[in-house]
Amino acid sequence: SIGFGSELIAWQGKETRYAISFFPFGGFVKPQGESEEEVRKHGVSREGDFLSASPLSRMIIVLAGVVMNFLLAYVLFAYVFVVGRPMTGTTIAGLVDGYPAQVSGLQAGDRILTVNQAAVKNWQELLYEISKSTGTPLTFSIDRAGVQQQITVVPKIEAGKDLFGVERKVAKIGIKPDMKTPVIERYGLSQALVEAYRLELKLTSMTFE
């Protein structure tokens, strides 16, 4: 089924029944004979039933959905990187009172280039690099009116929520993004494939942190 909820239209193929449902978000695949109750209902295990397949075949069936999710996400990420996406840049709009950045030497208008030598091209990457700190000093390479310099900031560790809404300790330095200076993140096809892989790997690893 493509989508969830009440079926809008359905048709029977040679061996598979297809449907388009009311809510067009996601979808699902239901193997024939995937439960003992269904097998008992027909009185016998039929050819093509999930439970009658070999353990290897069942494992492949289960993994196929997971693998397709990863492949679909990869293709969509690569497409977005080729077309281009507007992102908040790394220019600082202001400093938050009471946070380390206020006394570090950072100023509004500074554009952050790297954090601990890791290049950051947008605000999301900047926050990700800051979040790696457990209270250890962070060295920022910045561009200030065309002049590059380095500034060290010791982040403040607070209780908060990560990108997935999970409660955890979060490193903060107290800077505000300049929403008026967005950057367009766009790559050629070969680099887009690499960046899509990196992004998917990063998002996957974040779910286990």
C-alpha positions in Angstrom: 0.0 0.0 0.0 1.1 3.5 -0.8 -0.1 5.6 2.2 -2.0 4.7 5.3 -5.7 4.7 6.4 -8.7 3.8 4.3 -8.0 2.4 0.9 -9.0 4.8 -2.0 -8.3 2.3 -4.7 -7.0 -1.3 -4.8 -6.3 -3.9 -7.5 -5.1 -7.4 -7.7 -2.0 -8.2 -9.6 -0.8 -11.7 -10.6 0.3 -12.5 -7.0 0.3 -9.2 -5.2 -2.6 -7.0 -4.1 -1.9 -3.2 -4.5 -3.6 -0.2 -2.9 -3.5 3.5 -2.6 -4.7 4.8 0.8 -6.1 8.0 2.1 -3.0 9.4 3.9 -0.2 9.6 1.3 2.6 9.5 3.8 4.9 6.4 3.6 3.3 3.1 3.0 3.7 -0.6 4.0 4.2 -4.1 2.6 2.3 -7.0 4.3 3.7 -10.4 3.4 1.2 -13.2 2.9 1.1 -15.7 5.8 3.2 -13.7 8.1 1.4 -14.8 11.3 0.4 -18.2 12.6 -3.2 -16.9 13.0 -3.4 -16.2 9.2 -2.0 -19.7 8.5 -4.5 -21.3 10.8 -7.3 -19.4 9.0 -6.5 -21.1 5.7 -5.9 -24.4 7.4 -2.5 -25.0 5.7 0.7 -23.1 5.0 0.5 -22.0 1.3 3.3 -21.6 -1.1 4.6 -18.0 -0.8 3.7 -17.7 2.9 6.2 -15.7 4.9 6.3 -18.4 7.6 6.9 -21.2 5.1 10.0 -19.4 3.6 13.5 -20.4 4.8 15.1 -18.4 7.6 17.5 -16.8 5.1 14.6 -15.7 2.8 12.7 -14.3 5.8 15.8 -12.3 6.9 16.2 -10.9 3.4 12.5 -9.9 3.3 12.8 -8.1 6.7 16.0 -6.3 5.8 14.8 -5.3 2.3 12.5 -2.6 3.8 15.3 -1.2 6.0 17.7 -1.1 3.1 15.2 0.6 0.8 14.7 3.3 3.4 18.4 4.0 3.4 18.6 3.9 -0.4 15.6 6.2 -0.8 17.0 8.7 1.8 20.4 8.6 0.0 18.9 9.3 -3.4 16.7 12.2 -2.0 19.7 13.7 -0.2 21.8 13.5 -3.4 19.0 15.2 -5.4 18.7 18.0 -2.9 22.5 18.6 -2.9 22.5 18.8 -6.7 19.5 21.1 -6.9 20.7 23.2 -4.0 19.2 24.0 -0.6 19.2 27.3 1.3 20.9 27.0 4.6 21.6 29.5 7.5 25.2 30.6 7.1 27.8 30.7 9.9 27.7 34.5 10.4 27.0 35.6 14.0 24.1 38.0 14.4 24.5 38.5 18.2 25.7 37.1 21.5 23.5 35.7 24.4 24.0 37.3 27.8 25.6 35.1 30.4 27.1 32.7 27.9 30.8 32.0 27.1 30.8 33.7 23.7 30.1 37.1 25.3 33.5 37.2 27.0 35.5 35.2 24.4 36.1 37.9 21.9 33.6 36.7 19.3 31.6 39.6 17.8 28.4 40.1 15.7 29.4 39.9 12.1 32.1 37.3 12.6 31.8 34.4 10.1 32.9 31.1 11.6 35.0 29.0 9.2 36.2 26.1 11.3 35.6 24.5 14.8 38.6 22.6 16.1 39.9 22.6 12.4 36.7 21.0 11.2 35.2 23.1 8.4 31.6 24.3 8.8 29.6 25.6 5.9 26.3 26.2 7.6 24.7 26.8 11.0 23.6 23.1 11.3 27.2 21.9 10.9 28.4 24.6 13.3 26.0 23.4 16.0 27.0 19.8 15.4 30.7 20.5 15.9 29.9 22.5 19.1 27.8 19.6 20.4 30.8 17.3 20.3 32.3 19.2 23.2 31.9 17.9 26.7 33.2 21.1 28.2 36.6 21.1 26.6 37.8 24.3 24.8 36.7 24.9 21.2 39.0 26.7 18.8 37.1 28.8 16.3 38.7 30.1 13.1 36.7 33.2 12.0 36.6 35.8 9.3 36.2 39.3 10.6 36.1 42.0 7.9 38.3 39.9 5.6 40.9 39.1 8.3 41.1 35.5 9.7 41.8 34.9 13.3 41.4 32.2 16.0 39.3 32.5 19.2 39.0 29.8 21.9 35.7 29.3 23.7 34.9 27.0 26.6 31.3 25.9 26.1 28.7 25.8 28.8 27.1 22.4 29.4 23.4 22.4 30.1 20.6 20.0 30.2 18.6 20.1 27.0 17.3 18.2 24.0 19.2 17.1 20.9 17.9 17.2 17.3 15.8 14.1 18.1 14.2 15.6 21.2 16.1 13.3 23.5 17.1 14.7 26.9 20.9 15.0 27.1 23.7 17.3 28.1 24.2 20.0 25.4 27.2 22.2 24.9 26.3 25.9 24.3 28.4 29.0 23.7 25.6 31.6 23.3 25.7 32.8 19.6 22.7 33.8 17.4 22.6 33.1 13.7 22.3 35.8 11.1 19.2 34.8 9.2 19.7 37.5 6.6 22.8 35.9 5.1 21.7 32.4 3.9 24.0 30.2 1.9 23.0 27.9 -0.9 24.5 24.5 -0.5 25.0 23.0 -4.0 27.4 20.4 -5.4 28.2 18.6 -8.7 26.8 15.1 -9.0 29.9 13.2 -7.9 30.4 15.4 -4.8 26.6 15.3 -4.1 26.8 11.5 -3.9 29.7 11.8 -1.4 27.9 14.5 0.7 24.7 12.5 0.7 26.6 9.5 2.1 28.2 11.6 4.8 24.9 13.2 5.8 23.2 9.8 6.0 26.1 8.4 8.0 26.0 11.4 10.4 22.3 11.2 11.0 22.4 7.4 11.5 25.3 7.7 14.0 23.4 10.5 15.9 20.6 8.1 16.6 23.0 5.9 18.6 24.6 8.7 20.6 
